[in-house]
Amino acid sequence: MEIKPLTHEHFMKLALKEAQRAYEQDEVPVGAVVVCNNQVIARAHNLTEKLNDVTAHAEMQAFTAAADFLGGKYLNECTLYVTLEPCVMCAGAAFWTQLSKIVFGAFDEKRGFKRVNTNLLHPKTECLGGILEEECTQILKKYFLSKR
């Protein structure tokens, strides 16, 4: 019996669960999961407030956890699912991990890496945006409305 690969939507829903965890901890609600061979190997969310660290974005936390799981720094057979388009810092880190693919939910018109330069990713990294975009956008809007 052949096992069907799970969908982008399935994994983005897992990233949204991480975003909800961030929201509940009064962090900007961004969540991420790293998938390798149809298996989640890392889950993370923003921890910038808790760690008092501007680099503690969901993607950065996920890269560290995934590399630890695999026992190596390259994630070239992995896909990152993240609820918000990565910033320049996270896109740069993704370059160094040599990710196979990045799938994100909401576009970030102000701070997303595509606004600055679409060539920040490794040449072999595929990128797909807009998966469950509405759900990913809503949790961010809800969070920022609560701050005003």
Rosetta constraint file for C-alpha pairs under 8 A:
AtomPair CA 5 CA 38 HARMONIC 6.14 0.50
AtomPair CA 6 CA 10 HARMONIC 6.37 0.50
AtomPair CA 6 CA 11 HARMONIC 7.53 0.50
AtomPair CA 6 CA 38 HARMONIC 6.58 0.50
AtomPair CA 7 CA 11 HARMONIC 6.70 0.50
AtomPair CA 8 CA 12 HARMONIC 6.06 0.50
AtomPair CA 8 CA 103 HARMONIC 7.60 0.50
AtomPair CA 8 CA 131 HARMONIC 7.10 0.50
AtomPair CA 9 CA 13 HARMONIC 6.12 0.50
AtomPair CA 9 CA 131 HARMONIC 6.50 0.50
AtomPair CA 9 CA 132 HARMONIC 6.62 0.50
AtomPair CA 10 CA 14 HARMONIC 6.77 0.50
AtomPair CA 11 CA 15 HARMONIC 6.44 0.50
AtomPair CA 11 CA 33 HARMONIC 7.34 0.50
AtomPair CA 11 CA 81 HARMONIC 6.67 0.50
AtomPair CA 12 CA 16 HARMONIC 6.12 0.50
AtomPair CA 12 CA 33 HARMONIC 7.99 0.50
AtomPair CA 12 CA 81 HARMONIC 5.92 0.50
AtomPair CA 12 CA 82 HARMONIC 6.95 0.50
AtomPair CA 12 CA 83 HARMONIC 6.92 0.50
AtomPair CA 12 CA 104 HARMONIC 7.77 0.50
AtomPair CA 12 CA 105 HARMONIC 7.36 0.50
AtomPair CA 12 CA 131 HARMONIC 7.14 0.50
AtomPair CA 12 CA 132 HARMONIC 7.06 0.50
AtomPair CA 13 CA 17 HARMONIC 6.37 0.50
AtomPair CA 14 CA 18 HARMONIC 6.63 0.50
AtomPair CA 14 CA 32 HARMONIC 7.85 0.50
AtomPair CA 14 CA 33 HARMONIC 7.04 0.50
AtomPair CA 15 CA 19 HARMONIC 6.32 0.50
AtomPair CA 15 CA 30 HARMONIC 7.92 0.50
AtomPair CA 15 CA 31 HARMONIC 4.74 0.50
AtomPair CA 15 CA 32 HARMONIC 4.62 0.50
AtomPair CA 15 CA 33 HARMONIC 5.53 0.50
AtomPair CA 15 CA 43 HARMONIC 7.45 0.50
AtomPair CA 15 CA 44 HARMONIC 7.93 0.50
AtomPair CA 15 CA 81 HARMONIC 6.46 0.50
AtomPair CA 15 CA 82 HARMONIC 5.99 0.50
AtomPair CA 15 CA 83 HARMONIC 6.23 0.50
AtomPair CA 16 CA 20 HARMONIC 6.17 0.50
AtomPair CA 16 CA 30 HARMONIC 7.55 0.50
AtomPair CA 16 CA 31 HARMONIC 5.81 0.50
AtomPair CA 16 CA 32 HARMONIC 7.69 0.50
AtomPair CA 16 CA 83 HARMONIC 6.36 0.50
AtomPair CA 16 CA 136 HARMONIC 6.87 0.50
AtomPair CA 17 CA 21 HARMONIC 6.42 0.50
AtomPair CA 17 CA 31 HARMONIC 7.11 0.50
AtomPair CA 18 CA 22 HARMONIC 6.41 0.50
AtomPair CA 18 CA 29 HARMONIC 7.92 0.50
AtomPair CA 18 CA 30 HARMONIC 7.12 0.50
AtomPair CA 18 CA 31 HARMONIC 4.42 0.50
AtomPair CA 18 CA 32 HARMONIC 6.55 0.50
AtomPair CA 18 CA 43 HARMONIC 7.08 0.50
AtomPair CA 18 CA 44 HARMONIC 6.15 0.50
AtomPair CA 18 CA 45 HARMONIC 5.38 0.50
AtomPair CA 19 CA 23 HARMONIC 6.21 0.50
AtomPair CA 19 CA 28 HARMONIC 7.99 0.50
AtomPair CA 19 CA 29 HARMONIC 4.41 0.50
AtomPair CA 19 CA 30 HARMONIC 4.43 0.50
AtomPair CA 19 CA 31 HARMONIC 3.99 0.50
AtomPair CA 19 CA 32 HARMONIC 7.59 0.50
AtomPair CA 19 CA 45 HARMONIC 5.91 0.50
AtomPair CA 19 CA 46 HARMONIC 7.73 0.50
AtomPair CA 19 CA 83 HARMONIC 7.31 0.50
AtomPair CA 19 CA 139 HARMONIC 7.84 0.50
AtomPair CA 20 CA 24 HARMONIC 6.19 0.50
AtomPair CA 20 CA 29 HARMONIC 6.21 0.50
AtomPair CA 20 CA 30 HARMONIC 7.92 0.50
AtomPair CA 20 CA 31 HARMONIC 7.64 0.50
AtomPair CA 20 CA 139 HARMONIC 7.68 0.50
AtomPair CA 21 CA 25 HARMONIC 6.40 0.50
AtomPair CA 21 CA 29 HARMONIC 7.51 0.50
AtomPair CA 21 CA 45 HARMONIC 7.19 0.50
AtomPair CA 22 CA 26 HARMONIC 6.32 0.50
AtomPair CA 22 CA 27 HARMONIC 4.90 0.50
AtomPair CA 22 CA 28 HARMONIC 6.39 0.50
AtomPair CA 22 CA 29 HARMONIC 4.88 0.50
AtomPair CA 22 CA 30 HARMONIC 6.72 0.50
AtomPair CA 22 CA 31 HARMONIC 7.31 0.50
AtomPair CA 22 CA 45 HARMONIC 5.75 0.50
AtomPair CA 22 CA 46 HARMONIC 5.98 0.50
AtomPair CA 22 CA 47 HARMONIC 7.37 0.50
AtomPair CA 23 CA 27 HARMONIC 5.40 0.50
AtomPair CA 23 CA 28 HARMONIC 6.27 0.50
AtomPair CA 23 CA 29 HARMONIC 4.76 0.50
AtomPair CA 23 CA 143 HARMONIC 6.94 0.50
AtomPair CA 26 CA 49 HARMONIC 7.97 0.50
AtomPair CA 27 CA 46 HARMONIC 6.20 0.50
AtomPair CA 27 CA 47 HARMONIC 6.56 0.50
AtomPair CA 27 CA 48 HARMONIC 7.12 0.50
AtomPair CA 27 CA 49 HARMONIC 6.28 0.50
AtomPair CA 27 CA 50 HARMONIC 7.94 0.50
AtomPair CA 28 CA 46 HARMONIC 6.47 0.50
AtomPair CA 28 CA 140 HARMONIC 7.20 0.50
AtomPair CA 28 CA 143 HARMONIC 7.05 0.50
AtomPair CA 29 CA 45 HARMONIC 7.32 0.50
AtomPair CA 29 CA 46 HARMONIC 6.78 0.50
AtomPair CA 29 CA 139 HARMONIC 6.73 0.50
AtomPair CA 29 CA 140 HARMONIC 6.05 0.50
AtomPair CA 29 CA 143 HARMONIC 7.19 0.50
AtomPair CA 30 CA 45 HARMONIC 5.69 0.50
AtomPair CA 30 CA 46 HARMONIC 5.83 0.50
AtomPair CA 30 CA 57 HARMONIC 7.93 0.50
AtomPair CA 30 CA 58 HARMONIC 6.21 0.50
AtomPair CA 30 CA 82 HARMONIC 7.15 0.50
AtomPair CA 30 CA 83 HARMONIC 5.67 0.50
AtomPair CA 30 CA 84 HARMONIC 6.33 0.50
AtomPair CA 30 CA 140 HARMONIC 7.85 0.50
AtomPair CA 31 CA 43 HARMONIC 7.78 0.50
AtomPair CA 31 CA 44 HARMONIC 5.88 0.50
AtomPair CA 31 CA 45 HARMONIC 4.25 0.50
AtomPair CA 31 CA 46 HARMONIC 6.70 0.50
AtomPair CA 31 CA 58 HARMONIC 5.57 0.50
AtomPair CA 31 CA 59 HARMONIC 7.78 0.50
AtomPair CA 31 CA 82 HARMONIC 5.72 0.50
AtomPair CA 31 CA 83 HARMONIC 5.66 0.50
AtomPair CA 31 CA 84 HARMONIC 7.95 0.50
AtomPair CA 32 CA 43 HARMONIC 5.89 0.50
AtomPair CA 32 CA 44 HARMONIC 5.26 0.50
AtomPair CA 32 CA 45 HARMONIC 6.01 0.50
AtomPair CA 32 CA 58 HARMONIC 5.66 0.50
AtomPair CA 32 CA 59 HARMONIC 6.00 0.50
AtomPair CA 32 CA 62 HARMONIC 6.45 0.50
AtomPair CA 32 CA 80 HARMONIC 6.92 0.50
AtomPair CA 32 CA 81 HARMONIC 5.43 0.50
AtomPair CA 32 CA 82 HARMONIC 4.25 0.50
AtomPair CA 32 CA 83 HARMONIC 6.57 0.50
AtomPair CA 33 CA 40 HARMONIC 6.61 0.50
AtomPair CA 33 CA 41 HARMONIC 7.52 0.50
AtomPair CA 33 CA 42 HARMONIC 5.42 0.50
AtomPair CA 33 CA 43 HARMONIC 4.44 0.50
AtomPair CA 33 CA 44 HARMONIC 6.31 0.50
AtomPair CA 33 CA 62 HARMONIC 6.40 0.50
AtomPair CA 33 CA 80 HARMONIC 5.94 0.50
AtomPair CA 33 CA 81 HARMONIC 5.26 0.50
AtomPair CA 33 CA 82 HARMONIC 6.63 0.50
AtomPair CA 34 CA 40 HARMONIC 5.76 0.50
AtomPair CA 34 CA 41 HARMONIC 5.75 0.50
AtomPair CA 34 CA 42 HARMONIC 5.06 0.50
AtomPair CA 34 CA 43 HARMONIC 6.65 0.50
AtomPair CA 34 CA 62 HARMONIC 6.54 0.50
AtomPair CA 34 CA 63 HARMONIC 7.61 0.50
AtomPair CA 34 CA 66 HARMONIC 6.59 0.50
AtomPair CA 34 CA 78 HARMONIC 6.51 0.50
AtomPair CA 34 CA 79 HARMONIC 5.63 0.50
AtomPair CA 34 CA 80 HARMONIC 4.58 0.50
AtomPair CA 34 CA 81 HARMONIC 6.23 0.50
AtomPair CA 35 CA 39 HARMONIC 5.27 0.50
AtomPair CA 35 CA 40 HARMONIC 4.39 0.50
AtomPair CA 35 CA 41 HARMONIC 5.71 0.50
AtomPair CA 35 CA 42 HARMONIC 7.24 0.50
AtomPair CA 35 CA 78 HARMONIC 5.47 0.50
AtomPair CA 35 CA 79 HARMONIC 5.19 0.50
AtomPair CA 35 CA 80 HARMONIC 6.48 0.50
AtomPair CA 35 CA 81 HARMONIC 7.77 0.50
AtomPair CA 36 CA 40 HARMONIC 6.47 0.50
AtomPair CA 36 CA 41 HARMONIC 6.63 0.50
AtomPair CA 36 CA 77 HARMONIC 6.22 0.50
AtomPair CA 36 CA 78 HARMONIC 4.60 0.50
AtomPair CA 36 CA 79 HARMONIC 6.57 0.50
AtomPair CA 37 CA 77 HARMONIC 7.73 0.50
AtomPair CA 37 CA 78 HARMONIC 7.49 0.50
AtomPair CA 41 CA 65 HARMONIC 7.78 0.50
AtomPair CA 41 CA 66 HARMONIC 5.78 0.50
AtomPair CA 41 CA 69 HARMONIC 6.60 0.50
AtomPair CA 42 CA 62 HARMONIC 5.61 0.50
AtomPair CA 42 CA 63 HARMONIC 7.75 0.50
AtomPair CA 42 CA 65 HARMONIC 5.49 0.50
AtomPair CA 42 CA 66 HARMONIC 5.05 0.50
AtomPair CA 42 CA 69 HARMONIC 7.62 0.50
AtomPair CA 43 CA 62 HARMONIC 5.85 0.50
AtomPair CA 43 CA 65 HARMONIC 7.58 0.50
AtomPair CA 44 CA 58 HARMONIC 5.29 0.50
AtomPair CA 44 CA 59 HARMONIC 7.23 0.50
AtomPair CA 44 CA 61 HARMONIC 5.77 0.50
AtomPair CA 44 CA 62 HARMONIC 5.15 0.50
AtomPair CA 45 CA 57 HARMONIC 6.89 0.50
AtomPair CA 45 CA 58 HARMONIC 4.09 0.50
AtomPair CA 45 CA 59 HARMONIC 7.55 0.50
AtomPair CA 45 CA 61 HARMONIC 7.17 0.50
AtomPair CA 45 CA 62 HARMONIC 7.82 0.50
AtomPair CA 46 CA 56 HARMONIC 6.12 0.50
AtomPair CA 46 CA 57 HARMONIC 4.64 0.50
AtomPair CA 46 CA 58 HARMONIC 4.34 0.50
AtomPair CA 46 CA 61 HARMONIC 7.75 0.50
AtomPair CA 47 CA 51 HARMONIC 5.87 0.50
AtomPair CA 47 CA 52 HARMONIC 7.88 0.50
AtomPair CA 47 CA 53 HARMONIC 7.61 0.50
AtomPair CA 47 CA 56 HARMONIC 5.29 0.50
AtomPair CA 47 CA 57 HARMONIC 6.36 0.50
AtomPair CA 47 CA 58 HARMONIC 7.15 0.50
AtomPair CA 48 CA 52 HARMONIC 5.37 0.50
AtomPair CA 48 CA 53 HARMONIC 4.84 0.50
AtomPair CA 48 CA 54 HARMONIC 5.30 0.50
AtomPair CA 48 CA 55 HARMONIC 6.81 0.50
AtomPair CA 48 CA 56 HARMONIC 4.84 0.50
AtomPair CA 48 CA 57 HARMONIC 6.46 0.50
AtomPair CA 49 CA 53 HARMONIC 6.86 0.50
AtomPair CA 51 CA 56 HARMONIC 7.24 0.50
AtomPair CA 55 CA 60 HARMONIC 7.20 0.50
AtomPair CA 56 CA 60 HARMONIC 6.15 0.50
AtomPair CA 56 CA 61 HARMONIC 6.32 0.50
AtomPair CA 57 CA 61 HARMONIC 6.35 0.50
AtomPair CA 57 CA 90 HARMONIC 7.72 0.50
AtomPair CA 58 CA 62 HARMONIC 6.09 0.50
AtomPair CA 58 CA 82 HARMONIC 7.79 0.50
AtomPair CA 59 CA 63 HARMONIC 6.06 0.50
AtomPair CA 59 CA 80 HARMONIC 7.87 0.50
AtomPair CA 59 CA 82 HARMONIC 7.11 0.50
AtomPair CA 59 CA 86 HARMONIC 7.60 0.50
AtomPair CA 59 CA 90 HARMONIC 6.31 0.50
AtomPair CA 60 CA 64 HARMONIC 6.35 0.50
AtomPair CA 60 CA 90 HARMONIC 6.50 0.50
AtomPair CA 60 CA 93 HARMONIC 7.40 0.50
AtomPair CA 61 CA 65 HARMONIC 6.28 0.50
AtomPair CA 62 CA 66 HARMONIC 5.97 0.50
AtomPair CA 63 CA 67 HARMONIC 6.03 0.50
AtomPair CA 63 CA 94 HARMONIC 7.96 0.50
AtomPair CA 63 CA 97 HARMONIC 7.68 0.50
AtomPair CA 64 CA 68 HARMONIC 6.13 0.50
AtomPair CA 65 CA 69 HARMONIC 6.15 0.50
AtomPair CA 66 CA 70 HARMONIC 6.17 0.50
AtomPair CA 66 CA 75 HARMONIC 7.59 0.50
AtomPair CA 67 CA 71 HARMONIC 5.72 0.50
AtomPair CA 67 CA 72 HARMONIC 5.19 0.50
AtomPair CA 67 CA 73 HARMONIC 5.01 0.50
AtomPair CA 67 CA 74 HARMONIC 6.87 0.50
AtomPair CA 67 CA 75 HARMONIC 6.98 0.50
AtomPair CA 68 CA 72 HARMONIC 6.72 0.50
AtomPair CA 68 CA 73 HARMONIC 7.85 0.50
AtomPair CA 73 CA 97 HARMONIC 6.24 0.50
AtomPair CA 74 CA 96 HARMONIC 7.60 0.50
AtomPair CA 74 CA 97 HARMONIC 4.65 0.50
AtomPair CA 74 CA 98 HARMONIC 5.99 0.50
AtomPair CA 74 CA 99 HARMONIC 7.37 0.50
AtomPair CA 75 CA 97 HARMONIC 5.27 0.50
AtomPair CA 75 CA 98 HARMONIC 5.80 0.50
AtomPair CA 75 CA 99 HARMONIC 4.96 0.50
AtomPair CA 75 CA 100 HARMONIC 7.15 0.50
AtomPair CA 76 CA 97 HARMONIC 6.82 0.50
AtomPair CA 76 CA 98 HARMONIC 4.89 0.50
AtomPair CA 76 CA 99 HARMONIC 4.44 0.50
AtomPair CA 76 CA 100 HARMONIC 4.90 0.50
AtomPair CA 77 CA 99 HARMONIC 6.68 0.50
AtomPair CA 77 CA 100 HARMONIC 5.48 0.50
AtomPair CA 78 CA 99 HARMONIC 5.75 0.50
AtomPair CA 78 CA 100 HARMONIC 5.44 0.50
AtomPair CA 78 CA 101 HARMONIC 6.76 0.50
AtomPair CA 79 CA 99 HARMONIC 6.37 0.50
AtomPair CA 79 CA 100 HARMONIC 5.78 0.50
AtomPair CA 79 CA 101 HARMONIC 4.62 0.50
AtomPair CA 79 CA 102 HARMONIC 5.65 0.50
AtomPair CA 79 CA 103 HARMONIC 7.23 0.50
AtomPair CA 80 CA 99 HARMONIC 7.44 0.50
AtomPair CA 80 CA 101 HARMONIC 6.34 0.50
AtomPair CA 80 CA 102 HARMONIC 4.80 0.50
AtomPair CA 80 CA 103 HARMONIC 6.08 0.50
AtomPair CA 81 CA 102 HARMONIC 6.13 0.50
AtomPair CA 81 CA 103 HARMONIC 4.84 0.50
AtomPair CA 81 CA 104 HARMONIC 5.69 0.50
AtomPair CA 82 CA 86 HARMONIC 7.69 0.50
AtomPair CA 82 CA 102 HARMONIC 7.73 0.50
AtomPair CA 82 CA 103 HARMONIC 6.42 0.50
AtomPair CA 82 CA 104 HARMONIC 4.78 0.50
AtomPair CA 82 CA 105 HARMONIC 6.53 0.50
AtomPair CA 83 CA 104 HARMONIC 5.34 0.50
AtomPair CA 83 CA 105 HARMONIC 4.55 0.50
AtomPair CA 83 CA 106 HARMONIC 6.06 0.50
AtomPair CA 83 CA 133 HARMONIC 7.96 0.50
AtomPair CA 83 CA 136 HARMONIC 5.47 0.50
AtomPair CA 84 CA 104 HARMONIC 5.68 0.50
AtomPair CA 84 CA 105 HARMONIC 5.41 0.50
AtomPair CA 84 CA 106 HARMONIC 4.72 0.50
AtomPair CA 84 CA 107 HARMONIC 6.12 0.50
AtomPair CA 84 CA 108 HARMONIC 6.61 0.50
AtomPair CA 84 CA 136 HARMONIC 6.99 0.50
AtomPair CA 85 CA 104 HARMONIC 5.49 0.50
AtomPair CA 85 CA 105 HARMONIC 6.79 0.50
AtomPair CA 85 CA 106 HARMONIC 6.05 0.50
AtomPair CA 85 CA 107 HARMONIC 5.15 0.50
AtomPair CA 85 CA 108 HARMONIC 5.56 0.50
AtomPair CA 85 CA 112 HARMONIC 5.51 0.50
AtomPair CA 85 CA 113 HARMONIC 7.28 0.50
AtomPair CA 85 CA 129 HARMONIC 7.32 0.50
AtomPair CA 86 CA 90 HARMONIC 5.56 0.50
AtomPair CA 86 CA 91 HARMONIC 5.83 0.50
AtomPair CA 86 CA 104 HARMONIC 7.86 0.50
AtomPair CA 86 CA 108 HARMONIC 7.88 0.50
AtomPair CA 86 CA 112 HARMONIC 5.60 0.50
AtomPair CA 86 CA 113 HARMONIC 6.04 0.50
AtomPair CA 87 CA 91 HARMONIC 6.08 0.50
AtomPair CA 87 CA 111 HARMONIC 5.66 0.50
AtomPair CA 87 CA 112 HARMONIC 4.54 0.50
AtomPair CA 87 CA 113 HARMONIC 4.78 0.50
AtomPair CA 88 CA 92 HARMONIC 6.04 0.50
AtomPair CA 88 CA 111 HARMONIC 7.55 0.50
AtomPair CA 88 CA 112 HARMONIC 6.65 0.50
AtomPair CA 88 CA 113 HARMONIC 4.56 0.50
AtomPair CA 88 CA 116 HARMONIC 7.51 0.50
AtomPair CA 88 CA 120 HARMONIC 7.55 0.50
AtomPair CA 89 CA 93 HARMONIC 6.30 0.50
AtomPair CA 90 CA 94 HARMONIC 6.01 0.50
AtomPair CA 91 CA 95 HARMONIC 6.21 0.50
AtomPair CA 91 CA 113 HARMONIC 6.48 0.50
AtomPair CA 91 CA 120 HARMONIC 6.11 0.50
AtomPair CA 91 CA 121 HARMONIC 5.90 0.50
AtomPair CA 92 CA 96 HARMONIC 6.69 0.50
AtomPair CA 92 CA 120 HARMONIC 6.06 0.50
AtomPair CA 92 CA 121 HARMONIC 6.60 0.50
AtomPair CA 93 CA 97 HARMONIC 6.43 0.50
AtomPair CA 94 CA 98 HARMONIC 6.22 0.50
AtomPair CA 94 CA 99 HARMONIC 6.09 0.50
AtomPair CA 94 CA 121 HARMONIC 6.51 0.50
AtomPair CA 94 CA 122 HARMONIC 7.42 0.50
AtomPair CA 95 CA 99 HARMONIC 6.99 0.50
AtomPair CA 95 CA 120 HARMONIC 6.84 0.50
AtomPair CA 95 CA 121 HARMONIC 4.74 0.50
AtomPair CA 95 CA 122 HARMONIC 4.49 0.50
AtomPair CA 95 CA 125 HARMONIC 7.94 0.50
AtomPair CA 96 CA 122 HARMONIC 7.36 0.50
AtomPair CA 98 CA 122 HARMONIC 5.82 0.50
AtomPair CA 98 CA 124 HARMONIC 7.43 0.50
AtomPair CA 98 CA 125 HARMONIC 6.80 0.50
AtomPair CA 99 CA 122 HARMONIC 7.47 0.50
AtomPair CA 99 CA 124 HARMONIC 7.88 0.50
AtomPair CA 99 CA 125 HARMONIC 5.71 0.50
AtomPair CA 100 CA 124 HARMONIC 6.54 0.50
AtomPair CA 100 CA 125 HARMONIC 4.74 0.50
AtomPair CA 100 CA 126 HARMONIC 6.30 0.50
AtomPair CA 101 CA 125 HARMONIC 5.05 0.50
AtomPair CA 101 CA 126 HARMONIC 4.51 0.50
AtomPair CA 101 CA 127 HARMONIC 5.66 0.50
AtomPair CA 101 CA 128 HARMONIC 7.84 0.50
AtomPair CA 102 CA 125 HARMONIC 7.16 0.50
AtomPair CA 102 CA 126 HARMONIC 6.25 0.50
AtomPair CA 102 CA 127 HARMONIC 4.78 0.50
AtomPair CA 102 CA 128 HARMONIC 6.30 0.50
AtomPair CA 103 CA 127 HARMONIC 5.89 0.50
AtomPair CA 103 CA 128 HARMONIC 4.79 0.50
AtomPair CA 103 CA 129 HARMONIC 5.73 0.50
AtomPair CA 103 CA 131 HARMONIC 7.25 0.50
AtomPair CA 104 CA 128 HARMONIC 6.41 0.50
AtomPair CA 104 CA 129 HARMONIC 4.75 0.50
AtomPair CA 104 CA 130 HARMONIC 6.26 0.50
AtomPair CA 104 CA 131 HARMONIC 6.20 0.50
AtomPair CA 105 CA 129 HARMONIC 5.73 0.50
AtomPair CA 105 CA 130 HARMONIC 4.63 0.50
AtomPair CA 105 CA 131 HARMONIC 4.59 0.50
AtomPair CA 105 CA 132 HARMONIC 5.51 0.50
AtomPair CA 105 CA 133 HARMONIC 4.50 0.50
AtomPair CA 105 CA 134 HARMONIC 7.95 0.50
AtomPair CA 105 CA 136 HARMONIC 5.65 0.50
AtomPair CA 105 CA 137 HARMONIC 7.71 0.50
AtomPair CA 106 CA 129 HARMONIC 7.15 0.50
AtomPair CA 106 CA 130 HARMONIC 5.76 0.50
AtomPair CA 106 CA 131 HARMONIC 7.57 0.50
AtomPair CA 106 CA 132 HARMONIC 7.69 0.50
AtomPair CA 106 CA 133 HARMONIC 4.68 0.50
AtomPair CA 106 CA 134 HARMONIC 7.28 0.50
AtomPair CA 106 CA 136 HARMONIC 5.48 0.50
AtomPair CA 106 CA 137 HARMONIC 5.44 0.50
AtomPair CA 107 CA 112 HARMONIC 7.00 0.50
AtomPair CA 107 CA 129 HARMONIC 7.02 0.50
AtomPair CA 107 CA 130 HARMONIC 6.88 0.50
AtomPair CA 107 CA 133 HARMONIC 7.68 0.50
AtomPair CA 108 CA 112 HARMONIC 4.60 0.50
AtomPair CA 109 CA 115 HARMONIC 6.70 0.50
AtomPair CA 110 CA 115 HARMONIC 7.36 0.50
AtomPair CA 111 CA 115 HARMONIC 7.03 0.50
AtomPair CA 112 CA 116 HARMONIC 7.36 0.50
AtomPair CA 113 CA 117 HARMONIC 6.04 0.50
AtomPair CA 113 CA 118 HARMONIC 6.63 0.50
AtomPair CA 113 CA 120 HARMONIC 7.38 0.50
AtomPair CA 114 CA 118 HARMONIC 4.61 0.50
AtomPair CA 119 CA 123 HARMONIC 7.71 0.50
AtomPair CA 121 CA 125 HARMONIC 6.25 0.50
AtomPair CA 132 CA 136 HARMONIC 6.25 0.50
AtomPair CA 133 CA 137 HARMONIC 5.95 0.50
AtomPair CA 134 CA 138 HARMONIC 6.07 0.50
AtomPair CA 135 CA 139 HARMONIC 6.62 0.50
AtomPair CA 136 CA 140 HARMONIC 6.84 0.50
AtomPair CA 137 CA 141 HARMONIC 6.22 0.50
AtomPair CA 138 CA 142 HARMONIC 6.03 0.50
AtomPair CA 139 CA 143 HARMONIC 6.20 0.50
AtomPair CA 140 CA 144 HARMONIC 6.25 0.50
AtomPair CA 141 CA 145 HARMONIC 5.98 0.50
AtomPair CA 142 CA 146 HARMONIC 6.33 0.50
AtomPair CA 143 CA 147 HARMONIC 6.71 0.50
AtomPair CA 144 CA 148 HARMONIC 6.73 0.50
